[in-house]
Amino acid sequence: MGVMALLFLCVVLLALMLLTAALVIWLAEAVASLLGALLLVAGLYGVVAVVIYRLSLRAAVEQLRSRMATIYEVSALLSTLYRQVLSIVRTILGG
């Protein structure tokens, strides 16, 4: 099942790449400028990316940031605790 899903995703990506190329070529003929067509398609993809981020990924990214902040706080606490234990052990051992 996993291999088939991966194959399906590869086919979808390939189809999107071909669709993008066809869109750029068609748009280049319509505006008579390949650079203009590339910039328009790139801008369109940028807008789509921002919309997807705003609608669906923003909550997930914020949750991930919150988890990373918690991990950072715990690791800082453990680092401080380790230094204190090390200091106590050095004091006891006379080092």
One Martini backbone bead per residue (centre of mass of N, CA, C, O) as a GRO file, in nm:
protein
   95
    1MET     BB    1   0.057   0.063  -0.021
    2GLY     BB    2   0.301   0.262   0.004
    3VAL     BB    3   0.409   0.234  -0.289
    4MET     BB    4   0.153   0.333  -0.432
    5ALA     BB    5   0.145   0.612  -0.303
    6LEU     BB    6   0.421   0.705  -0.406
    7LEU     BB    7   0.357   0.670  -0.705
    8PHE     BB    8   0.119   0.864  -0.711
    9LEU     BB    9   0.279   1.117  -0.621
   10CYS     BB   10   0.472   1.116  -0.862
   11VAL     BB   11   0.254   1.151  -1.079
   12VAL     BB   12   0.140   1.415  -0.974
   13LEU     BB   13   0.401   1.579  -0.994
   14LEU     BB   14   0.441   1.538  -1.297
   15ALA     BB   15   0.173   1.666  -1.382
   16LEU     BB   16   0.232   1.948  -1.261
   17MET     BB   17   0.483   2.005  -1.428
   18LEU     BB   18   0.347   1.984  -1.705
   19LEU     BB   19   0.130   2.196  -1.655
   20THR     BB   20   0.326   2.428  -1.604
   21ALA     BB   21   0.468   2.423  -1.874
   22ALA     BB   22   0.214   2.466  -2.045
   23LEU     BB   23   0.132   2.735  -1.917
   24VAL     BB   24   0.386   2.894  -1.991
   25ILE     BB   25   0.372   2.858  -2.296
   26TRP     BB   26   0.092   2.977  -2.338
   27LEU     BB   27   0.148   3.251  -2.196
   28ALA     BB   28   0.385   3.338  -2.377
   29GLU     BB   29   0.205   3.367  -2.628
   30ALA     BB   30  -0.001   3.572  -2.506
   31VAL     BB   31   0.241   3.790  -2.400
   32ALA     BB   32   0.522   3.770  -2.554
   33SER     BB   33   0.667   3.639  -2.278
   34LEU     BB   34   0.853   3.435  -2.090
   35LEU     BB   35   0.913   3.599  -1.835
   36GLY     BB   36   0.623   3.686  -1.780
   37ALA     BB   37   0.510   3.400  -1.752
   38LEU     BB   38   0.690   3.309  -1.519
   39LEU     BB   39   0.600   3.531  -1.319
   40LEU     BB   40   0.299   3.464  -1.316
   41VAL     BB   41   0.321   3.169  -1.221
   42ALA     BB   42   0.483   3.226  -0.967
   43GLY     BB   43   0.271   3.411  -0.841
   44LEU     BB   44   0.046   3.204  -0.832
   45TYR     BB   45   0.198   3.002  -0.649
   46GLY     BB   46   0.235   3.200  -0.417
   47VAL     BB   47  -0.064   3.245  -0.357
   48VAL     BB   48  -0.135   2.949  -0.305
   49ALA     BB   49   0.062   2.911  -0.068
   50VAL     BB   50  -0.062   3.126   0.118
   51VAL     BB   51  -0.346   3.008   0.130
   52ILE     BB   52  -0.270   2.733   0.243
   53TYR     BB   53  -0.136   2.838   0.497
   54ARG     BB   54  -0.377   2.999   0.612
   55LEU     BB   55  -0.594   2.756   0.609
   56SER     BB   56  -0.405   2.487   0.714
   57LEU     BB   57  -0.092   2.528   0.828
   58ARG     BB   58  -0.083   2.731   1.063
   59ALA     BB   59  -0.170   2.555   1.304
   60ALA     BB   60   0.056   2.344   1.273
   61VAL     BB   61   0.295   2.542   1.302
   62GLU     BB   62   0.219   2.650   1.582
   63GLN     BB   63   0.231   2.375   1.724
   64LEU     BB   64   0.527   2.320   1.655
   65ARG     BB   65   0.643   2.571   1.796
   66SER     BB   66   0.542   2.497   2.076
   67ARG     BB   67   0.698   2.231   2.097
   68MET     BB   68   0.980   2.352   2.054
   69ALA     BB   69   0.972   2.536   2.302
   70THR     BB   70   0.943   2.309   2.506
   71ILE     BB   71   1.203   2.161   2.432
   72TYR     BB   72   1.390   2.397   2.494
   73GLU     BB   73   1.316   2.432   2.792
   74VAL     BB   74   1.393   2.146   2.883
   75SER     BB   75   1.688   2.152   2.785
   76ALA     BB   76   1.771   2.395   2.960
   77LEU     BB   77   1.703   2.264   3.230
   78LEU     BB   78   1.890   2.015   3.199
   79SER     BB   79   2.151   2.175   3.168
   80THR     BB   80   2.140   2.314   3.444
   81LEU     BB   81   2.125   2.057   3.612
   82TYR     BB   82   2.391   1.934   3.515
   83ARG     BB   83   2.574   2.163   3.616
   84GLN     BB   84   2.498   2.135   3.914
   85VAL     BB   85   2.579   1.841   3.954
   86LEU     BB   86   2.872   1.878   3.863
   87SER     BB   87   2.944   2.079   4.085
   88ILE     BB   88   2.885   1.897   4.324
   89VAL     BB   89   3.077   1.665   4.249
   90ARG     BB   90   3.333   1.838   4.247
   91THR     BB   91   3.312   1.926   4.541
   92ILE     BB   92   3.317   1.642   4.668
   93LEU     BB   93   3.590   1.547   4.505
   94GLY     BB   94   3.787   1.804   4.479
   95GLY     BB   95   3.786   1.946   4.163
   0.00000   0.00000   0.00000
